[in-house]
Amino acid sequence: MKTAFYLLLLTFGSSFLVYSQDQPLSPNNNTADTSLVQPESSNMNWYIVQDTVKVLIGKINTQIKKDKKELYVVTTVDMTQATTKWVDTTIVSIKNFKPIYHSSYNQQRDMVLHFNSKVTGYYFDKKNDSKTTINETTTKPYFDSNFYPQLIRFLPLTEGYKNTIAIFDYNPTTSTGVITATIKNTELAILNLNGQETKVWKVQTTDDISKNQTISTYYIDVTTRKILKHDIAFNGRLMTMEIID
């Protein structure tokens, strides 16, 4: 899903390190507080910002569920100019967030990943009517690239917190494998949204998916650890997602 965010940012834009430790975070080196994980349902509006004007381009619903062994994150995106909804499902181990399964279905392509000793699945390009079998060998532990925005919520965030995260990303047009996401900075801030002021952790990140050219900023409620706002900035362009309930 993150890869698609970057592609959309480029499309809409044209149309209208310091590491805290030697080893990156991974399921084998995980400082997240799993007790913070709670069932959740949230809705966000997705805007592209042109000068100071916000233009609504979609709505996002996120459902988080868990049982004794697994955590499920289902994200449904309803784009204003798309004929079908975009649905992502991510399943990870509740114990250490080790990836188990990811699927993503949208108007352009379908993708399914199974995470075991190898990463297996398929990528179906609907435009070209071509299906690619995925069978990737990995040599080090990692999180699913689609899950790491959720992971950040549960880390021991403090002023100045920085870290790196090992993530696996599949992209048929660029590189595939274990790459790095970077938490560049964390600061305590006050977010004024929908007429309410909330104390948040403002967490700035980037990753190798965008060759570290895209900056994602998450505004995370200090008390609930819910993501209230998410900004994506690239080459002078800006998209923002804001919670509505």
JOPECOR-V968795 format. One record per pair of residues at least 24 apart in sequence whose ideal C-beta (glycine too) atoms are under 7 Angstrom apart, sorted by the first residue. I is the first residue (numbers start at 1). J is the second residue. If there is no record, write none. Layout:
BEGIN
i:I j:J
i:I j:J
END
This chain:
BEGIN
i:1 j:75
i:1 j:88
i:1 j:104
i:1 j:146
i:2 j:145
i:2 j:146
i:2 j:209
i:3 j:169
i:3 j:171
i:3 j:209
i:5 j:232
i:6 j:209
i:6 j:210
i:6 j:214
i:6 j:234
i:9 j:232
i:9 j:234
i:9 j:237
i:9 j:239
i:12 j:48
i:12 j:57
i:13 j:237
i:16 j:50
i:17 j:182
i:18 j:162
i:19 j:162
i:19 j:164
i:20 j:162
i:20 j:163
i:21 j:163
i:24 j:164
i:24 j:165
i:24 j:166
i:24 j:180
i:25 j:163
i:25 j:164
i:25 j:165
i:25 j:166
i:26 j:141
i:26 j:142
i:26 j:143
i:26 j:166
i:27 j:96
i:27 j:97
i:27 j:98
i:27 j:141
i:27 j:143
i:28 j:141
i:30 j:96
i:30 j:97
i:31 j:155
i:31 j:156
i:32 j:97
i:32 j:151
i:32 j:154
i:32 j:155
i:33 j:154
i:33 j:156
i:34 j:94
i:34 j:154
i:36 j:154
i:36 j:225
i:37 j:66
i:37 j:71
i:37 j:154
i:39 j:64
i:39 j:65
i:39 j:66
i:40 j:64
i:40 j:226
i:42 j:226
i:42 j:243
i:43 j:244
i:43 j:245
i:44 j:241
i:44 j:242
i:44 j:243
i:44 j:244
i:45 j:242
i:45 j:244
i:46 j:239
i:46 j:241
i:47 j:239
i:47 j:240
i:48 j:239
i:49 j:238
i:49 j:239
i:49 j:240
i:56 j:80
i:60 j:241
i:66 j:94
i:69 j:93
i:69 j:94
i:70 j:94
i:70 j:100
i:73 j:147
i:73 j:150
i:82 j:107
i:83 j:107
i:88 j:146
i:90 j:144
i:90 j:146
i:90 j:147
i:92 j:144
i:92 j:147
i:97 j:143
i:97 j:147
i:97 j:151
i:99 j:143
i:99 j:144
i:99 j:147
i:99 j:168
i:102 j:144
i:102 j:146
i:111 j:170
i:113 j:170
i:119 j:168
i:123 j:170
i:123 j:172
i:132 j:172
i:134 j:170
i:136 j:176
i:136 j:177
i:138 j:168
i:138 j:177
i:138 j:178
i:140 j:166
i:140 j:178
i:141 j:166
i:142 j:166
i:142 j:167
i:142 j:168
i:142 j:178
i:143 j:167
i:144 j:168
i:145 j:169
i:145 j:209
i:148 j:181
i:149 j:218
i:152 j:183
i:152 j:203
i:152 j:205
i:152 j:218
i:153 j:220
i:153 j:225
i:153 j:227
i:154 j:225
i:157 j:186
i:157 j:201
i:157 j:203
i:158 j:186
i:159 j:186
i:159 j:187
i:159 j:188
i:160 j:185
i:160 j:186
i:161 j:186
i:167 j:207
i:169 j:209
i:179 j:207
i:179 j:208
i:179 j:209
i:180 j:207
i:180 j:208
i:181 j:205
i:181 j:207
i:182 j:206
i:182 j:207
i:191 j:219
i:191 j:228
i:191 j:229
i:193 j:228
i:193 j:229
i:193 j:242
i:198 j:228
i:200 j:228
i:210 j:234
END
